[in-house]
Amino acid sequence: MGIQFYDVKNRKKVDVSEGLVKKVKYERKTSKGVQVRYALRAHLNGVNLTKFVSEADWKKLNAPME
């Protein structure tokens, strides 16, 4: 089963196999503390793809960290 990303360049949804997906954790400081965003990244047909997901989905996926 693949993970669905939206390809902005080609304006369509694409399925990427789980073997090509990497997990990323973005952290930034705000005035109220630290904001953490969880994302999945992939590279398909010369296009970088990013999908933001919930922390639960991010932890559930067995993929390497980028």
C-alpha positions as CSV (number, residue, x, y, z in Angstrom):
1,M,0.0,0.0,0.0
2,G,1.3,3.4,-0.9
3,I,1.1,6.8,0.6
4,Q,-0.8,9.5,-1.3
5,F,1.0,12.8,-1.9
6,Y,-0.2,15.9,-3.9
7,D,2.2,16.8,-6.7
8,V,2.1,20.6,-6.9
9,K,4.1,20.7,-10.1
10,N,1.8,18.4,-12.0
11,R,-1.4,19.3,-10.1
12,K,-2.4,15.7,-9.3
13,K,-2.3,13.2,-6.5
14,V,0.3,10.5,-6.7
15,D,0.9,7.2,-4.8
16,V,4.4,6.6,-3.5
17,S,5.5,3.2,-2.1
18,E,6.4,3.3,1.6
19,G,9.9,2.2,0.8
20,L,10.6,5.6,-0.8
21,V,9.2,7.7,2.1
22,K,11.3,9.3,4.8
23,K,10.1,10.9,8.1
24,V,10.9,14.5,8.9
25,K,10.3,16.5,12.1
26,Y,10.3,20.3,11.8
27,E,10.8,22.3,14.9
28,R,10.7,26.1,15.3
29,K,10.7,28.5,18.2
30,T,7.7,30.8,18.6
31,S,6.9,33.3,21.3
32,K,4.8,30.7,23.1
33,G,7.4,27.8,22.9
34,V,8.4,25.3,20.3
35,Q,6.2,24.3,17.4
36,V,6.7,20.8,16.1
37,R,5.4,19.7,12.7
38,Y,5.6,16.1,11.5
39,A,5.9,15.4,7.8
40,L,6.7,12.6,5.2
41,R,9.0,13.3,2.3
42,A,9.6,11.6,-0.9
43,H,11.3,12.2,-4.3
44,L,9.4,11.0,-7.4
45,N,10.1,11.7,-11.1
46,G,12.4,14.6,-10.2
47,V,9.8,16.3,-7.9
48,N,10.2,16.6,-4.1
49,L,7.0,15.8,-2.3
50,T,6.0,16.7,1.3
51,K,3.0,15.7,3.2
52,F,2.2,17.0,6.8
53,V,0.7,14.3,9.0
54,S,-0.4,14.0,12.6
55,E,2.1,12.9,15.3
56,A,0.2,9.5,15.7
57,D,0.5,8.7,12.0
58,W,4.1,9.8,11.9
59,K,5.0,7.5,14.8
60,K,3.0,4.6,13.3
61,L,4.9,4.7,10.0
62,N,8.0,2.5,9.9
63,A,10.3,4.7,7.8
64,P,13.8,6.1,8.2
65,M,14.4,9.6,9.5
66,E,15.7,12.2,7.0
